[in-house]
Amino acid sequence: MLRVKAGDVDRMGLLFERYHRPLFGFLYHMLGRADTSEDLVQNVFYRMLKYRHTFTGEGEFRTWMYHLARNVLADHIKKNRHARHHADVDEVAEHLPGGATADAGLERAQEIAALHQALARLSPEHREVLVLSRFQEMKYGEIAQVLGTTEGAVKVRVHRAMNELKTTYLRIEN
C-alpha cells in the first residue's frame, strides 16, 4: 500500500487479488447478500485508492482496510435503512462441498441457513466482532484497533456475541 500511496497504482491489482476474498467474506457475513457484498468490495477498493494518502504505514494494512470497509458498510446501511435482506437457502447451498449425499447436503444447507439467520438477528456490533474474529480470523488486538477500543472490550463483546448467537440459533433450530 505504501507503493500505491507513492503513485504506483498498478499495485492495487495485487492488493485486490490478495484481499478481495476476505473483504467479501466480511461484508457477506455482515449483510447476507452476495451481490451487494461484491459491490461493496469494489467500493472499499475505490476508497483505498481515493484515500491512499491517509495510510501511514505505522499500523497494519489490514486494520486500515477493515476500517474503510466498516465505513463503506455503514454508508450502505444508512442509505438502505428500510430495505432488509436475508440470505437465501439456495445461495448458501451453492457453497456446499460436492461430495455430500443429497440428504446430508440439504441438512447442511439448513444448518448454514439457520446460522446465517441467527447471525443476521444479532445486533450489528455483535455480528461485526464475530465476523472479524471467527470468519476473518483477526486477533483481538487487531479488532480492537479496527473498532477503536481495547482488547479486553473486544473479548467481552465476542463472549457476549457468542452467547447471543447460540441462544438465537437454538431458538431457530427448535
Disulfide bonds with the S-S distance in Angstrom:
none
